Amino acid sequence: MSSKENTTSQLLALLEARYAIRVLWALRDGHAQTFRLLQDSVGGITPNTLNTRLKELRATELIAHDSDGYSLTPFGADLVKRLSDLQAFAAKWVAALTKRK
């Protein structure tokens, strides 16, 4: 495996963790959120799971925590910007599936 593939695999492994993408997505507007607000924004996540995801995402420098709450780092914001293309794809994909039915 090349180093490029290895780094991609590392990122995908992080994002595969339950609710990781949802946590990042909940912070996409650029406003810091408290733990409680973030839990409500993600929906359905237990406090223990949220705490684990936050620790992992902080350790990988995708999110930060300060007195205002949790927010995306520049790396996190860049990743979410790149993931936003999924929203357009998802809309096209669902429309295509709906037409087939």
MDTraj code that builds the backbone (N, CA, C; nanometers):
import mdtraj as md
import numpy as np

residues = "MET SER SER LYS GLU ASN THR THR SER GLN LEU LEU ALA LEU LEU GLU ALA ARG TYR ALA ILE ARG VAL LEU TRP ALA LEU ARG ASP GLY HIS ALA GLN THR PHE ARG LEU LEU GLN ASP SER VAL GLY GLY ILE THR PRO ASN THR LEU ASN THR ARG LEU LYS GLU LEU ARG ALA THR GLU LEU ILE ALA HIS ASP SER ASP GLY TYR SER LEU THR PRO PHE GLY ALA ASP LEU VAL LYS ARG LEU SER ASP LEU GLN ALA PHE ALA ALA LYS TRP VAL ALA ALA LEU THR LYS ARG LYS".split()
xyz = np.array([
    [0.0850, -0.1179, 0.0000],
    [0.0000, 0.0000, 0.0000],
    [0.0891, 0.1236, 0.0000],
    [0.0596, 0.2170, -0.0883],
    [0.1389, 0.3395, -0.0942],
    [0.1060, 0.4285, 0.0253],
    [0.1937, 0.5247, 0.0511],
    [0.1684, 0.6140, 0.1645],
    [0.0438, 0.6978, 0.1407],
    [0.0148, 0.7303, 0.0141],
    [-0.1057, 0.8061, -0.0181],
    [-0.2303, 0.7250, 0.0171],
    [-0.2298, 0.5962, -0.0189],
    [-0.3422, 0.5095, 0.0150],
    [-0.3538, 0.4923, 0.1657],
    [-0.2396, 0.4839, 0.2341],
    [-0.2393, 0.4666, 0.3783],
    [-0.3013, 0.5874, 0.4476],
    [-0.2675, 0.7075, 0.4045],
    [-0.3242, 0.8268, 0.4675],
    [-0.4736, 0.8353, 0.4418],
    [-0.5165, 0.7993, 0.3217],
    [-0.6596, 0.7982, 0.2906],
    [-0.7306, 0.6949, 0.3776],
    [-0.6699, 0.5793, 0.3944],
    [-0.7279, 0.4744, 0.4789],
    [-0.7399, 0.5211, 0.6235],
    [-0.6402, 0.5946, 0.6709],
    [-0.6458, 0.6463, 0.8080],
    [-0.7627, 0.7424, 0.8251],
    [-0.7801, 0.8307, 0.7285],
    [-0.8905, 0.9266, 0.7359],
    [-1.0241, 0.8544, 0.7282],
    [-1.0366, 0.7608, 0.6364],
    [-1.1626, 0.6869, 0.6238],
    [-1.1931, 0.6070, 0.7501],
    [-1.0923, 0.5499, 0.8112],
    [-1.1139, 0.4758, 0.9356],
    [-1.1678, 0.5680, 1.0451],
    [-1.1144, 0.6883, 1.0526],
    [-1.1637, 0.7851, 1.1507],
    [-1.3089, 0.8223, 1.1216],
    [-1.3386, 0.8493, 0.9954],
    [-1.4733, 0.8925, 0.9581],
    [-1.5765, 0.7805, 0.9650],
    [-1.5307, 0.6542, 0.9575],
    [-1.6219, 0.5404, 0.9685],
    [-1.6755, 0.5226, 1.1098],
    [-1.6078, 0.5769, 1.2083],
    [-1.6524, 0.5625, 1.3463],
    [-1.7934, 0.6201, 1.3590],
    [-1.8751, 0.5503, 1.4346],
    [-2.0153, 0.5889, 1.4484],
    [-2.0293, 0.7358, 1.4882],
    [-2.1058, 0.8092, 1.4110],
    [-2.1406, 0.9499, 1.4324],
    [-2.0277, 1.0490, 1.4043],
    [-1.9113, 1.0053, 1.3628],
    [-1.8008, 1.0993, 1.3407],
    [-1.8367, 1.2038, 1.2351],
    [-1.8892, 1.1589, 1.1226],
    [-1.9251, 1.2547, 1.0173],
    [-2.0389, 1.3444, 1.0636],
    [-2.1315, 1.2896, 1.1382],
    [-2.2429, 1.3723, 1.1874],
    [-2.1951, 1.4820, 1.2815],
    [-2.0963, 1.4508, 1.3635],
    [-2.0408, 1.5523, 1.4537],
    [-1.9762, 1.6635, 1.3710],
    [-1.8954, 1.6262, 1.2737],
    [-1.8325, 1.7263, 1.1871],
    [-1.9374, 1.8086, 1.1141],
    [-2.0384, 1.7402, 1.0629],
    [-2.1433, 1.8082, 0.9860],
    [-2.2213, 1.9059, 1.0734],
    [-2.2446, 1.8695, 1.1988],
    [-2.3179, 1.9568, 1.2909],
    [-2.2417, 2.0862, 1.3189],
    [-2.1106, 2.0833, 1.3008],
    [-2.0281, 2.2018, 1.3268],
    [-1.9981, 2.2820, 1.2010],
    [-2.0554, 2.2426, 1.0890],
    [-2.0196, 2.3020, 0.9598],
    [-2.0511, 2.4507, 0.9463],
    [-2.1445, 2.5033, 1.0249],
    [-2.1809, 2.6448, 1.0107],
    [-2.0778, 2.7396, 1.0703],
    [-1.9770, 2.6839, 1.1386],
    [-1.8701, 2.7677, 1.1919],
    [-1.8940, 2.8205, 1.3314],
    [-2.0104, 2.7938, 1.3891],
    [-2.0401, 2.8396, 1.5241],
    [-2.0056, 2.7308, 1.6247],
    [-1.9412, 2.7706, 1.7322],
    [-1.9066, 2.6757, 1.8380],
    [-2.0337, 2.6243, 1.9045],
    [-2.0298, 2.4986, 1.9462],
    [-2.1435, 2.4379, 2.0143],
    [-2.0978, 2.3738, 2.1440],
    [-2.1798, 2.3877, 2.2463],
    [-2.1535, 2.3199, 2.3718],
    [-2.1785, 2.1704, 2.3534],
    [-2.1355, 2.0919, 2.4511],
    [-2.1565, 1.9471, 2.4450],
    [-2.3048, 1.9158, 2.4283],
    [-2.3886, 1.9770, 2.5094],
    [-2.5333, 1.9510, 2.5066],
    [-2.5945, 1.9909, 2.3721],
    [-2.5598, 2.1074, 2.3218],
    [-2.6117, 2.1519, 2.1930],
    [-2.5646, 2.0608, 2.0802],
    [-2.4401, 2.0195, 2.0870],
    [-2.3868, 1.9291, 1.9863],
    [-2.4587, 1.7938, 1.9925],
    [-2.4862, 1.7463, 2.1116],
    [-2.5602, 1.6208, 2.1268],
    [-2.6987, 1.6334, 2.0630],
    [-2.7657, 1.7452, 2.0844],
    [-2.8965, 1.7684, 2.0230],
    [-2.8852, 1.7809, 1.8712],
    [-2.7798, 1.8475, 1.8231],
    [-2.7603, 1.8670, 1.6788],
    [-2.7356, 1.7354, 1.6069],
    [-2.6596, 1.6470, 1.6701],
    [-2.6274, 1.5179, 1.6086],
    [-2.7489, 1.4257, 1.6146],
    [-2.8177, 1.4263, 1.7252],
    [-2.9384, 1.3452, 1.7407],
    [-2.9097, 1.1971, 1.7567],
    [-2.9641, 1.1380, 1.8611],
    [-2.9536, 0.9950, 1.8829],
    [-2.8204, 0.9454, 1.9358],
    [-2.7288, 1.0340, 1.9626],
    [-2.5966, 0.9938, 2.0109],
    [-2.5961, 0.9974, 2.1633],
    [-2.5396, 0.8943, 2.2233],
    [-2.5301, 0.8920, 2.3691],
    [-2.4162, 0.9834, 2.4140],
    [-2.4232, 1.0330, 2.5366],
    [-2.3138, 1.1175, 2.5861],
    [-2.1780, 1.0471, 2.5805],
    [-2.1751, 0.9181, 2.6117],
    [-2.0494, 0.8442, 2.6104],
    [-1.9915, 0.8367, 2.4689],
    [-2.0764, 0.8073, 2.3702],
    [-2.0298, 0.7999, 2.2316],
    [-1.9844, 0.9366, 2.1828],
    [-2.0600, 1.0405, 2.2160],
    [-2.0210, 1.1753, 2.1757],
    [-1.8863, 1.2116, 2.2377],
    [-1.8693, 1.1819, 2.3633],
    [-1.7428, 1.2123, 2.4299],
    [-1.6266, 1.1408, 2.3614],
    [-1.6469, 1.0152, 2.3249],
    [-1.5424, 0.9389, 2.2553],
    [-1.5108, 1.0005, 2.1204],
    [-1.6150, 1.0348, 2.0411],
    [-1.5915, 1.0953, 1.9094],
    [-1.5208, 1.2281, 1.9236],
    [-1.5609, 1.3089, 2.0208],
    [-1.4972, 1.4393, 2.0397],
    [-1.3497, 1.4232, 2.0738],
    [-1.3179, 1.3275, 2.1589],
    [-1.1767, 1.3028, 2.1928],
    [-1.0980, 1.2629, 2.0684],
    [-1.1552, 1.1733, 1.9867],
    [-1.0861, 1.1287, 1.8650],
    [-1.0686, 1.2434, 1.7658],
    [-1.1728, 1.3214, 1.7468],
    [-1.1666, 1.4312, 1.6495],
    [-1.0752, 1.5435, 1.6974],
    [-1.0675, 1.5632, 1.8278],
    [-0.9724, 1.6615, 1.8821],
    [-0.8294, 1.6119, 1.8670],
    [-0.8077, 1.4837, 1.8935],
    [-0.6731, 1.4260, 1.8831],
    [-0.6197, 1.4326, 1.7407],
    [-0.7092, 1.4295, 1.6435],
    [-0.6683, 1.4356, 1.5025],
    [-0.6777, 1.5776, 1.4463],
    [-0.7022, 1.6728, 1.5349],
    [-0.7033, 1.8157, 1.5012],
    [-0.8076, 1.8549, 1.3971],
    [-0.9205, 1.7838, 1.3976],
    [-1.0314, 1.8227, 1.3098],
    [-1.1287, 1.9148, 1.3821],
    [-1.1345, 1.9033, 1.5143],
    [-1.2147, 1.9955, 1.5941],
    [-1.1303, 2.0455, 1.7105],
    [-1.1758, 2.1556, 1.7667],
    [-1.1092, 2.2155, 1.8827],
    [-1.2144, 2.2460, 1.9879],
    [-1.1692, 2.2672, 2.1089],
    [-1.2593, 2.3025, 2.2188],
    [-1.2011, 2.4215, 2.2934],
    [-1.2862, 2.5210, 2.3161],
    [-1.2455, 2.6350, 2.3968],
    [-1.3632, 2.6757, 2.4844],
    [-1.3579, 2.7927, 2.5434],
    [-1.4630, 2.8356, 2.6362],
    [-1.6000, 2.8499, 2.5697],
    [-1.6035, 2.8664, 2.4385],
    [-1.7317, 2.8777, 2.3668],
    [-1.7904, 2.7420, 2.3309],
    [-1.7090, 2.6387, 2.3317],
    [-1.7568, 2.5049, 2.2967],
    [-1.6682, 2.4414, 2.1913],
    [-1.7266, 2.3494, 2.1158],
    [-1.6548, 2.2754, 2.0120],
    [-1.6737, 2.3428, 1.8773],
    [-1.5674, 2.3451, 1.7984],
    [-1.5750, 2.4034, 1.6647],
    [-1.4742, 2.3341, 1.5740],
    [-1.4917, 2.3528, 1.4452],
    [-1.3993, 2.2949, 1.3483],
    [-1.2675, 2.3715, 1.3479],
    [-1.1605, 2.2989, 1.3310],
    [-1.0298, 2.3609, 1.3075],
    [-1.0232, 2.3934, 1.1580],
    [-0.9195, 2.4612, 1.1127],
    [-0.9055, 2.4813, 0.9679],
    [-0.9040, 2.3490, 0.8894],
    [-0.8385, 2.2448, 0.9449],
    [-0.8408, 2.1137, 0.8787],
    [-0.9822, 2.0584, 0.8736],
    [-1.0544, 2.0700, 0.9851],
    [-1.1922, 2.0214, 0.9903],
    [-1.2820, 2.0952, 0.8937],
    [-1.2664, 2.2273, 0.8868],
    [-1.3472, 2.3067, 0.7945],
    [-1.3179, 2.2689, 0.6490],
    [-1.1916, 2.2441, 0.6189],
    [-1.1540, 2.2024, 0.4839],
    [-1.2171, 2.0675, 0.4503],
    [-1.2132, 1.9746, 0.5440],
    [-1.2733, 1.8435, 0.5218],
    [-1.4239, 1.8548, 0.5001],
    [-1.4921, 1.9312, 0.5832],
    [-1.6370, 1.9463, 0.5694],
    [-1.6718, 2.0140, 0.4366],
    [-1.5891, 2.1087, 0.3948],
    [-1.6109, 2.1730, 0.2648],
    [-1.6042, 2.0689, 0.1536],
    [-1.5081, 1.9800, 0.1626],
    [-1.4934, 1.8748, 0.0611],
    [-1.6075, 1.7744, 0.0692],
    [-1.6564, 1.7474, 0.1893],
    [-1.7685, 1.6557, 0.2064],
    [-1.9005, 1.7166, 0.1594],
    [-1.9073, 1.8478, 0.1510],
    [-2.0324, 1.9131, 0.1108],
    [-2.0729, 1.8752, -0.0308],
    [-1.9774, 1.8315, -0.1122],
    [-2.0119, 1.7828, -0.2454],
    [-2.1026, 1.6600, -0.2370],
    [-2.0983, 1.5895, -0.1262],
    [-2.1846, 1.4736, -0.1073],
    [-2.3319, 1.5132, -0.1044],
    [-2.3615, 1.6318, -0.0552],
    [-2.4997, 1.6777, -0.0474],
    [-2.5598, 1.6883, -0.1870],
    [-2.4871, 1.7466, -0.2797],
    [-2.5351, 1.7579, -0.4178],
    [-2.5478, 1.6198, -0.4810],
    [-2.4490, 1.5340, -0.4574],
    [-2.4549, 1.3984, -0.5101],
    [-2.5753, 1.3238, -0.4536],
    [-2.5976, 1.3359, -0.3229],
    [-2.7083, 1.2652, -0.2583],
    [-2.8430, 1.3071, -0.3179],
    [-2.8593, 1.4363, -0.3451],
    [-2.9842, 1.4836, -0.4042],
    [-3.0070, 1.4227, -0.5421],
    [-2.9027, 1.4189, -0.6248],
    [-2.9137, 1.3579, -0.7582],
    [-2.9408, 1.2089, -0.7476],
    [-2.8731, 1.1447, -0.6566],
    [-2.8866, 1.0008, -0.6388],
    [-3.0280, 0.9627, -0.5953],
    [-3.0820, 1.0338, -0.4958],
    [-3.2175, 1.0062, -0.4479],
    [-3.3195, 1.0341, -0.5575],
    [-3.3001, 1.1410, -0.6325],
    [-3.3923, 1.1723, -0.7426],
    [-3.3907, 1.0608, -0.8465],
    [-3.2738, 1.0096, -0.8786],
    [-3.2629, 0.9004, -0.9768],
    [-3.3305, 0.7733, -0.9253],
    [-3.3113, 0.7428, -0.7990],
    [-3.3758, 0.6253, -0.7404],
    [-3.5268, 0.6387, -0.7401],
    [-3.5741, 0.7590, -0.7088],
    [-3.7183, 0.7836, -0.7042],
    [-3.7817, 0.7679, -0.8413],
    [-3.7127, 0.8127, -0.9461],
    [-3.7653, 0.8001, -1.0824],
    [-3.7792, 0.6542, -1.1249],
    [-3.6930, 0.5690, -1.0746],
    [-3.6944, 0.4276, -1.1125],
    [-3.8100, 0.3522, -1.0500],
    [-3.8679, 0.4044, -0.9467],
    [-3.9769, 0.3337, -0.8773],
    [-4.1100, 0.3542, -0.9412],
])
top = md.Topology()
chain = top.add_chain()
for i, resn in enumerate(residues, 1):
    res = top.add_residue(resn, chain, resSeq=i)
    for name in ("N", "CA", "C"):
        top.add_atom(name, md.element.get_by_symbol(name[0]), res)
traj = md.Trajectory(xyz[None], top)
